[in-house]
Amino acid sequence: MKLSRLKERLSHGADVCQITQQKIVALENAPQDRKRLKQFPTVEAAVLLGVSESYLRQITKDGGEFTCGTVVGNNYRRTFTLQELHWILDGLHEKTRDERYRRRRNPTEKLQVVAVANFKGGAAKTTTAVHLAQYMALRGYRVLAVDLDSQASLTSLFGLQPDTDVEPEETLYPVFRGETQSLERCIRQTYWPRLDLVPSNLSLSQAEFEMPVRAQREKNFAFWLVLRDAIQKSATNYDLVILDCPPSLGFMSINAIFAATGVIVPVPPSMIDFASTGQFFRMCSQVLEQVEEVDANGKEIDFFKILIAKHNVTDQNQKQIIHLMGANFGDMLLQNPMAVTTALDGAGLRKRTYYEIDDQVGTRQSYMRGLAFLNSVNAEIEGVMLKAWGRQEAVRALPTSNAA
C-alpha cells in the first residue's frame, strides 16, 4: 500500500471515529445533544450528604428546612440536582458546624494534587481519574481535572471532541511551551457543578518533543516543575486537582509526579501488569534520583497508593495476585479494589461515567454492586486526602444506601 493511500485511509478512520462518538453523545443526551448531569434519587443523595434517607426527606419536604428537589411518581419520592445537594450540604454545615459537612479546605490546608499514573496502557488510569474527580465534586469539594494525555480520553468523557471543540491554546500546550505560566486560559467549566476541566488534544504530543529542545535552549530550565508552578499560580480556588497522566514516563508524567502531593497507581491484578508496575516504580525512582542531583529541594509527597483496578471478583488467579500484592506492597496498597461490573462496561459504551448513568443500565443489582465498589474506592482515597490535611474525622466507605 502506497503511503498516500495509507494516509488517506487513516484520515478516513479518524473521521469515522470522531463522527461515531459525536452521534453517541447526541443520542444519549437528546434533545440537547450535549452531555448533562442526571438528578440523584433520595437513596443516593442521602449517601453523598452523609445523612439518613428519613432525615433527608424530613428537611427537604414541602415546608421543610431545605425545601427542594423534584417530586417523582405517586409515592412523593424526590430527586435532587447536584446544585441542590451542595446547597443542603453548605446549609447543614452552617447550621451545625459539624465537621462531617465541611468539604472545603481551610487556608492552612494545602491544595491536594493527585496524579493518577502508570506507564502501561489499559490500567484504568482515566477511569480512575474521572470517577475520583466526579465523586469528590458530588461530595462538595471544588475539583479541577487536568488531562495530560494527548489521546484526550478524559476530555472526551466530559462530552468534548478534542479535534473540534478544543484548540491547542486551550490545553496545557502553551504552558509547556513557556508562553504562559498560568492555567487560567485553559480551565473551562463542565456540566458538573464544582468540577472544572483542563482539556487535552493532540497538541500535547508535540509538547513532548518541544520540551527537550526548550531544556537545551533555556539555561537552568527546570522542566520538571512547569506544571507544579502553573498549578500553584492558578488553582488556589480549588480543594483538589486530579491529573490524568499518559501511558508513558515522558515529560507530561514527570511534571505530574513533581506537581503531585499524592500519587494513585491503578494496577489490574494480572502478572503482566504486576511486572510492568515494578518497572514503572524503578523508572520513577531513577528519574527522582537524577532530578535530586540538580534540585536540592528534591520531592516530597503526602501519599503514594496502589489501587487494584479491573478486578474480576470470581477469578481465582486474580485473588492470588492480589494476595501477592498485599504481601509485598503493605500499606501502599489501598484496601478497596475497583471491580469490573456489567453496568460499568455499559456506561463506557455510552460515553458516560458510572455516576452519570442510572439503574436502567443492566440490572439494578449489578448497578448497585458497581456503585458500592466505586464509592468504597473513592471514599478510601478521600480519607487519605483528609489525613494529609490533618483532619481527625474518619471517612467510611460509602454504602449504596443510607436508610438507617
C-alpha positions as CSV (number, residue, x, y, z in Angstrom):
1,M,0.0,0.0,0.0
2,K,1.4,3.4,-1.0
3,L,2.0,6.0,1.7
4,S,-0.5,8.4,0.2
5,R,-3.2,5.7,0.2
6,L,-2.4,4.8,3.8
7,K,-2.6,8.4,4.9
8,E,-6.0,8.7,3.2
9,R,-7.3,5.6,4.9
10,L,-6.0,6.7,8.3
11,S,-7.6,10.1,7.9
12,H,-10.9,8.5,7.0
13,G,-10.7,6.2,10.0
14,A,-10.1,9.2,12.3
15,D,-13.2,11.0,10.8
16,V,-15.3,7.8,11.3
17,C,-14.3,7.5,15.0
18,Q,-15.0,11.2,15.6
19,I,-18.4,11.2,13.9
20,T,-19.4,8.0,15.8
21,Q,-18.5,9.5,19.1
22,Q,-20.5,12.6,18.3
23,K,-23.5,10.5,17.4
24,I,-23.3,8.5,20.6
25,V,-23.2,11.7,22.7
26,A,-26.1,13.2,20.8
27,L,-28.3,10.1,21.0
28,E,-27.7,9.6,24.7
29,N,-28.4,13.3,25.5
30,A,-31.3,14.1,23.2
31,P,-32.8,16.6,22.7
32,Q,-30.0,19.0,23.9
33,D,-27.4,16.7,22.1
34,R,-24.8,17.7,24.7
35,K,-23.9,15.9,28.0
36,R,-25.8,16.9,31.1
37,L,-25.9,15.6,34.6
38,K,-28.7,13.4,35.9
39,Q,-30.7,14.1,39.0
40,F,-30.0,11.9,42.1
41,P,-32.7,9.9,43.9
42,T,-33.1,10.2,47.6
43,V,-31.2,7.0,48.3
44,E,-28.1,8.2,46.5
45,A,-28.4,11.8,47.7
46,A,-28.5,10.7,51.4
47,V,-25.3,8.7,51.0
48,L,-23.5,11.6,49.4
49,L,-24.6,14.0,52.1
50,G,-23.9,11.6,54.9
51,V,-27.4,11.6,56.4
52,S,-30.2,9.1,56.6
53,E,-32.9,8.9,54.0
54,S,-35.6,9.7,56.6
55,Y,-33.7,12.8,57.7
56,L,-33.2,14.0,54.1
57,R,-36.9,13.5,53.4
58,Q,-37.8,15.5,56.5
59,I,-35.6,18.5,55.8
60,T,-36.5,18.7,52.0
61,K,-40.2,18.1,52.1
62,D,-42.6,21.0,51.3
63,G,-42.2,23.5,54.2
64,G,-39.1,21.8,55.4
65,E,-35.8,23.5,56.4
66,F,-34.3,22.9,52.9
67,T,-37.3,22.6,50.7
68,C,-36.0,21.5,47.3
69,G,-35.9,18.5,44.9
70,T,-38.4,17.3,42.4
71,V,-41.3,15.0,43.3
72,V,-41.4,12.0,41.1
73,G,-44.1,9.2,40.9
74,N,-47.0,8.8,43.2
75,N,-45.1,8.0,46.3
76,Y,-43.7,11.5,46.7
77,R,-40.1,10.5,46.3
78,R,-37.8,13.2,45.3
79,T,-34.8,13.6,43.0
80,F,-32.1,16.3,43.5
81,T,-29.8,18.2,41.3
82,L,-26.2,18.4,42.3
83,Q,-26.6,22.1,43.0
84,E,-29.3,21.4,45.4
85,L,-27.2,18.8,47.2
86,H,-24.4,21.3,47.5
87,W,-26.8,23.9,48.9
88,I,-28.1,21.4,51.5
89,L,-24.5,20.4,52.4
90,D,-23.4,24.0,52.9
91,G,-26.6,24.7,54.9
92,L,-26.1,21.8,57.2
93,H,-22.5,22.9,57.9
94,E,-23.6,26.4,58.6
95,K,-26.3,25.2,60.9
96,T,-24.5,22.5,62.9
97,R,-20.8,23.3,62.4
98,D,-20.4,19.6,62.2
99,E,-17.0,18.7,60.5
100,R,-18.7,16.0,58.5
101,Y,-20.3,18.6,56.3
102,R,-17.2,20.7,55.8
103,R,-15.8,19.8,52.5
104,R,-13.8,22.9,51.5
105,R,-10.2,23.1,52.7
106,N,-9.1,25.8,55.2
107,P,-6.3,28.3,54.2
108,T,-3.9,26.3,56.3
109,E,-4.7,23.1,54.4
110,K,-2.6,22.8,51.2
111,L,-4.1,22.2,47.9
112,Q,-4.1,18.4,47.2
113,V,-2.8,17.5,43.7
114,V,-3.4,13.8,42.9
115,A,-1.6,12.2,39.9
116,V,-3.2,9.0,38.5
117,A,-0.3,7.4,36.8
118,N,1.1,4.1,35.3
119,F,3.0,3.9,32.1
120,K,1.2,0.8,31.0
121,G,-1.9,1.4,28.8
122,G,-5.2,-0.2,29.8
123,A,-4.6,0.1,33.5
124,A,-7.8,2.2,34.1
125,K,-6.0,5.5,34.7
126,T,-8.6,7.6,33.0
127,T,-11.5,5.6,34.5
128,T,-10.0,6.1,38.0
129,A,-9.3,9.8,37.5
130,V,-12.7,10.7,36.1
131,H,-14.7,8.8,38.8
132,L,-12.5,10.2,41.6
133,A,-13.0,13.7,40.2
134,Q,-16.8,13.3,40.0
135,Y,-17.1,11.6,43.3
136,M,-15.2,14.5,45.0
137,A,-17.5,17.0,43.3
138,L,-20.5,15.0,44.4
139,R,-19.2,15.2,47.9
140,G,-18.9,19.0,47.7
141,Y,-15.2,19.6,47.0
142,R,-14.0,22.1,44.4
143,V,-12.2,20.0,41.8
144,L,-10.0,20.6,38.8
145,A,-9.4,17.7,36.5
146,V,-6.4,18.0,34.2
147,D,-6.0,15.9,31.1
148,L,-2.3,15.3,30.4
149,D,-2.8,12.6,27.8
150,S,-2.8,13.6,24.1
151,Q,-5.3,10.9,23.4
152,A,-7.7,13.0,25.4
153,S,-9.9,10.2,26.8
154,L,-10.7,12.3,29.9
155,T,-11.7,15.2,27.8
156,S,-14.0,13.0,25.7
157,L,-15.8,11.7,28.7
158,F,-16.8,15.3,29.5
159,G,-18.5,15.5,26.1
160,L,-15.9,17.4,24.2
161,Q,-14.5,16.4,20.8
162,P,-10.7,17.1,21.2
163,D,-10.2,17.8,17.5
164,T,-13.1,20.3,17.1
165,D,-14.0,21.6,20.5
166,V,-10.5,22.2,21.9
167,E,-7.9,24.5,20.4
168,P,-4.2,23.9,21.3
169,E,-4.1,27.2,23.3
170,E,-6.9,25.8,25.4
171,T,-4.8,22.9,26.6
172,L,-1.5,22.8,28.6
173,Y,0.4,23.2,25.4
174,P,1.1,27.0,25.8
175,V,2.2,26.3,29.4
176,F,4.8,23.7,28.4
177,R,6.0,26.0,25.5
178,G,6.6,28.7,28.0
179,E,4.1,31.1,26.5
180,T,2.2,31.4,29.8
181,Q,2.7,30.3,33.4
182,S,-1.0,30.2,34.3
183,L,-3.8,27.7,33.7
184,E,-6.5,30.4,33.5
185,R,-6.8,30.3,29.7
186,C,-7.3,26.6,29.6
187,I,-9.6,26.0,32.6
188,R,-13.2,25.5,31.5
189,Q,-16.4,24.8,33.4
190,T,-18.2,21.4,32.9
191,Y,-21.8,20.4,33.3
192,W,-20.7,19.2,36.8
193,P,-21.0,21.9,39.5
194,R,-17.7,22.4,41.3
195,L,-15.8,20.4,38.7
196,D,-13.7,22.2,36.1
197,L,-11.6,20.7,33.4
198,V,-8.3,21.5,31.6
199,P,-8.8,19.6,28.3
200,S,-6.3,18.0,26.0
201,N,-5.8,17.1,22.4
202,L,-3.0,16.0,20.1
203,S,-1.1,19.2,20.7
204,L,0.3,17.7,23.9
205,S,2.1,15.1,21.9
206,Q,4.0,18.0,20.2
207,A,4.9,19.3,23.6
208,E,6.7,16.1,24.4
209,F,9.1,16.8,21.5
210,E,9.5,20.5,22.2
211,M,10.3,20.2,25.9
212,P,13.8,18.8,25.5
213,V,14.5,21.5,22.9
214,R,13.4,24.1,25.4
215,A,15.6,22.5,28.1
216,Q,18.6,22.8,25.9
217,R,17.8,26.4,24.8
218,E,17.0,27.8,28.2
219,K,19.7,27.8,30.9
220,N,18.6,26.5,34.3
221,F,15.3,25.4,32.9
222,A,13.6,23.2,35.5
223,F,11.5,21.2,33.0
224,W,10.0,19.0,35.8
225,L,8.5,22.0,37.6
226,V,6.5,23.6,34.8
227,L,3.1,22.1,35.8
228,R,3.7,22.5,39.5
229,D,4.4,26.2,39.2
230,A,1.3,26.7,36.9
231,I,-1.0,24.9,39.4
232,Q,0.4,26.9,42.3
233,K,-0.2,30.1,40.5
234,S,-3.8,29.5,39.2
235,A,-5.5,26.7,41.2
236,T,-5.8,28.2,44.6
237,N,-9.6,28.3,44.4
238,Y,-9.8,24.5,44.3
239,D,-9.6,21.9,47.1
240,L,-8.3,19.1,44.8
241,V,-6.5,18.8,41.4
242,I,-6.6,15.5,39.7
243,L,-4.0,14.7,37.0
244,D,-4.8,12.1,34.4
245,C,-1.4,11.0,33.1
246,P,-0.5,9.5,29.7
247,P,0.6,5.8,29.5
248,S,4.3,6.7,29.4
249,L,7.0,8.2,31.7
250,G,7.6,11.2,29.4
251,F,7.7,14.9,30.2
252,M,4.0,15.1,30.9
253,S,4.1,12.3,33.5
254,I,7.3,13.6,35.1
255,N,5.7,17.0,35.5
256,A,2.6,15.4,37.0
257,I,4.7,13.5,39.6
258,F,6.6,16.6,40.7
259,A,3.3,18.6,40.8
260,A,1.6,15.9,42.9
261,T,1.1,15.9,46.6
262,G,-0.2,12.3,46.2
263,V,0.0,9.5,43.6
264,I,-2.5,6.8,42.8
265,V,-1.2,3.9,40.6
266,P,-4.0,1.7,39.2
267,V,-2.9,-1.8,38.7
268,P,-5.0,-4.6,37.2
269,P,-4.4,-7.9,39.1
270,S,-2.5,-9.7,36.3
271,M,1.1,-10.9,36.3
272,I,1.9,-8.8,33.3
273,D,0.6,-5.6,34.9
274,F,2.3,-6.5,38.2
275,A,5.6,-6.8,36.4
276,S,5.0,-3.6,34.4
277,T,4.2,-1.7,37.6
278,G,7.5,-2.8,39.1
279,Q,9.3,-1.3,36.0
280,F,7.3,1.9,36.4
281,F,8.4,2.2,40.1
282,R,12.0,1.6,39.1
283,M,11.9,4.3,36.3
284,C,10.2,6.8,38.7
285,S,12.9,6.1,41.3
286,Q,15.7,6.7,38.7
287,V,14.1,10.0,37.5
288,L,13.7,11.3,41.1
289,E,17.3,10.4,41.8
290,Q,18.5,12.2,38.7
291,V,16.5,15.3,39.5
292,E,17.6,15.3,43.1
293,E,21.2,15.7,41.8
294,V,20.3,19.1,40.4
295,D,17.5,20.2,42.6
296,A,18.4,20.3,46.3
297,N,14.8,20.6,47.3
298,G,14.0,17.1,46.0
299,K,10.5,15.8,46.1
300,E,8.1,15.1,49.0
301,I,4.6,13.7,48.7
302,D,1.9,13.1,51.3
303,F,0.9,9.6,49.9
304,F,1.7,7.0,47.3
305,K,-1.0,4.4,46.9
306,I,-1.6,1.4,44.6
307,L,-5.2,0.7,43.5
308,I,-6.3,-2.7,42.4
309,A,-8.3,-1.9,39.2
310,K,-10.4,-4.0,36.8
311,H,-10.8,-6.7,39.4
312,N,-12.9,-9.8,38.4
313,V,-14.2,-11.0,41.8
314,T,-14.8,-14.5,40.5
315,D,-11.3,-15.0,39.1
316,Q,-9.2,-17.2,41.5
317,N,-6.0,-16.3,39.7
318,Q,-6.6,-12.7,40.3
319,K,-7.2,-13.4,44.0
320,Q,-3.7,-15.0,44.2
321,I,-2.1,-12.0,42.6
322,I,-4.0,-9.6,44.9
323,H,-2.7,-11.6,47.9
324,L,0.8,-11.3,46.5
325,M,0.4,-7.6,46.0
326,G,-0.8,-7.2,49.6
327,A,2.2,-9.1,50.9
328,N,4.7,-7.0,49.0
329,F,3.2,-3.5,49.0
330,G,1.8,-3.4,52.5
331,D,0.1,-0.2,53.4
332,M,0.9,1.3,50.0
333,L,-2.0,-0.9,48.7
334,L,-5.5,0.6,49.0
335,Q,-7.8,-1.9,50.8
336,N,-10.7,-1.5,48.4
337,P,-10.3,-2.8,44.8
338,M,-12.3,-1.5,41.8
339,A,-14.2,-4.4,40.4
340,V,-15.5,-4.7,36.8
341,T,-19.3,-4.9,36.5
342,T,-21.7,-5.2,33.6
343,A,-23.1,-1.7,34.3
344,L,-19.6,-0.2,34.4
345,D,-18.8,-1.6,31.0
346,G,-22.2,-0.5,29.7
347,A,-21.6,3.1,30.9
348,G,-18.3,3.2,28.9
349,L,-20.1,2.1,25.7
350,R,-22.5,5.0,26.0
351,K,-19.7,7.6,26.6
352,R,-20.8,8.1,30.2
353,T,-19.2,7.6,33.6
354,Y,-20.8,5.4,36.3
355,Y,-22.0,8.5,38.2
356,E,-23.9,9.7,35.1
357,I,-25.9,6.6,34.4
358,D,-29.0,5.3,36.2
359,D,-30.1,1.8,37.3
360,Q,-31.6,1.2,33.9
361,V,-28.2,0.2,32.6
362,G,-28.0,-3.6,33.2
363,T,-29.8,-5.0,36.2
364,R,-30.4,-2.9,39.3
365,Q,-28.4,-5.4,41.3
366,S,-25.4,-5.0,39.0
367,Y,-25.7,-1.2,39.1
368,M,-25.9,-1.1,42.9
369,R,-23.0,-3.5,43.2
370,G,-20.8,-1.4,40.9
371,L,-21.8,1.8,42.8
372,A,-20.7,0.2,46.1
373,F,-17.3,-0.8,44.7
374,L,-16.8,2.7,43.2
375,N,-17.9,4.6,46.4
376,S,-15.7,2.4,48.6
377,V,-12.6,3.1,46.5
378,N,-13.2,6.8,46.3
379,A,-14.1,7.2,50.0
380,E,-10.9,5.5,50.9
381,I,-8.9,7.9,48.8
382,E,-10.9,10.8,50.3
383,G,-9.9,9.5,53.7
384,V,-6.2,9.5,52.7
385,M,-6.6,13.1,51.5
386,L,-8.2,14.2,54.7
387,K,-5.5,12.5,56.7
388,A,-2.9,14.5,54.7
389,W,-4.9,17.7,55.8
390,G,-4.6,16.6,59.4
391,R,-8.3,16.2,59.9
392,Q,-9.4,13.9,62.6
393,E,-12.7,12.7,61.3
394,A,-12.7,9.3,59.6
395,V,-14.3,8.7,56.2
396,R,-16.0,5.4,56.0
397,A,-16.6,3.7,52.7
398,L,-20.0,5.0,51.5
399,P,-22.7,2.3,51.2
400,T,-25.1,2.3,48.3
401,S,-27.9,3.3,50.5
402,N,-28.2,5.0,53.9
403,A,-31.6,4.0,55.2
404,A,-30.6,3.7,58.8
